[in-house]
Amino acid sequence: MGWLFSAWTVLVAAVFFGVVIWAWSRKRKPEFDEAARIPLEDDDDVTDVNGEKGNG
C-alpha cells in the first residue's frame, strides 16, 4: 500500500510541474496577455440579468 501513495505523489508532482511549465511557456504568452486585458476592455455588448442590453 505504501508504493501506491508514493506513485500517487510522483504522479501529482509530475502533473503540477507540467502545468507550471505549460503556463510559463513562451508560446502561451500572447494568449495570456490577451486574457489579462479583458477586464480593461469596454463592455459595449453587455447583457444584464434581465436580458436587456446596456452599459452596466
N, C-alpha and C positions, 0 to 999 in steps of 0.2 A: 504494500500500500504506500510505502514511503517513496517508491520510484514514481508513482502516479502524481504525487504532489510535486516532486522535482520536475517531472515532464511538463506539468501544467505551468509551473513557474517559468520554465525556459520558454514555453510557447507564448505566454502572456508577455514576457520581456521582449521576445522577437517581434511580436505584433506591435508593441509600444514603440520600439525603436524603428520599425518600418514606417509607422505613421509619422514619427518625428522627421525621418529622412524625407518622406513624401512631402510633408508640409514645408520643409525648408529648402526644397529643391528649386533651382533657378527656373525650371520650366513652369512652375506654378506661380511665380511672382506676378506676372501680368494679370492673371485671373484673381489673385488675392488683392492686388492693388485696386482692381475694378470693384471688387466686393467691398473694399474699405471705403470707397467713395459713395456708396449707395445712400448712407444716411445724410449726406450733404447735398444730394440732388433734389431738384424741385419735384413736388408731388402734384403734377398737373392732372393726372388721371386717378385721383384718389376717390374711392367709393366708401362712404361712411357706413355705419352699422345699419342704417335704414335703407341702404341700397341706392342712395342719392349721390350723384357726383357733385363734387365741390372741392374747395381748398381748405379742408380742415374740418 
